[in-house]
């Protein structure tokens, strides 16, 4: 038997869905822009690091150790 989801479960699922949509949108934008030239690699690495840190912060917020 499954227990009904509580508010924290629903909120975590909603935030997860929002992050997934944001990641898809960022991937589409990057594909359309086709960032090239000097400084493109560091900029893309910085953006990826920012997204990873933000995602970890959200996960940590809802699943404290």
Residue frames as qw, qx, qy, qz and C-alpha x, y, z in Angstrom:
[[0.000, 0.889, 0.457, 0.000, 0.00, 0.00, 0.00],
 [0.401, 0.349, -0.015, 0.847, 1.24, 3.43, -0.87],
 [0.196, -0.615, -0.470, 0.602, 0.86, 6.26, 1.56],
 [0.283, 0.892, 0.313, 0.162, -0.66, 9.51, 0.28],
 [0.543, 0.308, -0.113, 0.773, 1.98, 12.14, -0.53],
 [0.303, -0.755, -0.364, 0.454, 2.39, 14.85, 2.06],
 [0.183, 0.974, 0.046, -0.128, 3.14, 18.52, 1.38],
 [0.313, -0.709, 0.533, 0.339, 6.94, 18.11, 1.50],
 [0.582, 0.060, 0.745, 0.320, 6.82, 15.27, -1.06],
 [0.438, 0.770, 0.453, 0.098, 4.64, 17.28, -3.42],
 [0.012, -0.965, 0.150, 0.214, 6.82, 20.37, -3.06],
 [0.446, -0.485, 0.654, 0.371, 9.99, 18.38, -3.74],
 [0.567, 0.331, 0.702, 0.275, 8.41, 16.79, -6.82],
 [0.290, 0.921, 0.260, -0.032, 7.30, 20.20, -8.10],
 [0.159, -0.872, 0.365, 0.285, 10.76, 21.69, -7.65],
 [0.560, -0.188, 0.728, 0.348, 12.32, 18.68, -9.33],
 [0.520, 0.606, 0.571, 0.190, 10.02, 19.13, -12.33],
 [0.118, 0.984, 0.017, -0.132, 10.86, 22.85, -12.50],
 [0.353, -0.671, 0.551, 0.347, 14.60, 22.11, -12.44],
 [0.598, 0.121, 0.726, 0.318, 14.22, 19.53, -15.20],
 [0.403, 0.820, 0.394, 0.096, 12.31, 22.01, -17.39],
 [0.081, -0.948, 0.214, 0.220, 14.93, 24.69, -16.71],
 [0.502, -0.405, 0.666, 0.375, 17.70, 22.28, -17.68],
 [0.567, 0.436, 0.644, 0.270, 15.90, 21.39, -20.91],
 [0.223, 0.957, 0.183, -0.023, 15.40, 25.07, -21.68],
 [0.275, -0.808, 0.417, 0.312, 19.07, 25.82, -20.99],
 [0.585, -0.087, 0.713, 0.377, 20.11, 22.96, -23.29],
 [0.475, 0.694, 0.505, 0.192, 17.87, 24.25, -26.08],
 [0.023, 0.989, -0.043, -0.137, 19.21, 27.80, -25.61],
 [0.435, -0.598, 0.563, 0.369, 22.82, 26.60, -25.69],
 [0.597, 0.212, 0.690, 0.350, 22.13, 24.63, -28.85],
 [0.343, 0.863, 0.353, 0.111, 20.57, 27.67, -30.53],
 [0.120, -0.959, 0.193, 0.172, 23.33, 30.07, -29.46],
 [0.905, 0.255, -0.052, 0.336, 26.20, 27.68, -30.31],
 [0.315, -0.919, 0.202, 0.120, 28.62, 29.49, -28.05],
 [0.863, 0.257, 0.024, 0.435, 32.01, 29.69, -29.74],
 [0.254, 0.826, -0.175, 0.472, 35.17, 31.67, -29.61],
 [0.380, 0.257, -0.624, 0.632, 37.61, 32.56, -26.86],
 [0.221, -0.159, 0.522, -0.809, 36.18, 32.18, -23.39],
 [0.704, -0.114, -0.361, -0.601, 33.31, 29.90, -24.45],
 [0.681, -0.063, -0.718, 0.132, 34.55, 26.86, -22.52],
 [0.196, -0.016, -0.616, 0.762, 35.06, 28.66, -19.20],
 [0.423, -0.069, 0.047, -0.902, 31.64, 30.33, -19.56],
 [0.758, -0.096, -0.501, -0.406, 29.91, 27.00, -20.22],
 [0.561, -0.042, -0.733, 0.383, 31.74, 25.37, -17.29],
 [0.031, -0.044, 0.435, -0.899, 30.74, 28.24, -15.00],
 [0.602, -0.096, -0.158, -0.777, 27.10, 27.95, -16.05],
 [0.756, -0.072, -0.640, -0.121, 27.13, 24.19, -15.49],
 [0.379, 0.005, -0.678, 0.630, 28.71, 24.62, -12.07],
 [0.268, -0.095, 0.229, -0.931, 26.11, 27.22, -11.11],
 [0.733, -0.110, -0.344, -0.576, 23.24, 24.93, -12.11],
 [0.689, -0.037, -0.703, 0.168, 24.79, 22.00, -10.23],
 [0.177, 0.044, -0.578, 0.796, 25.29, 24.05, -7.06],
 [0.462, -0.104, 0.045, -0.879, 21.73, 25.39, -7.23],
 [0.779, -0.090, -0.511, -0.351, 20.33, 21.88, -7.71],
 [0.561, -0.021, -0.715, 0.418, 22.35, 20.54, -4.77],
 [0.073, -0.104, 0.403, -0.906, 21.15, 23.41, -2.60],
 [0.654, -0.123, -0.157, -0.729, 17.52, 22.57, -3.39],
 [0.778, -0.056, -0.625, -0.044, 18.08, 18.89, -2.71],
 [0.373, 0.058, -0.644, 0.665, 19.84, 19.70, 0.55],
 [0.311, -0.206, 0.161, -0.914, 16.95, 21.98, 1.53],
 [0.792, -0.136, -0.150, -0.577, 14.40, 19.16, 1.36],
 [0.944, -0.086, -0.310, 0.069, 16.63, 16.27, 2.48],
 [0.144, -0.830, 0.455, -0.289, 18.77, 17.46, 5.38],
 [0.643, 0.225, -0.707, 0.193, 21.43, 15.07, 6.60]]
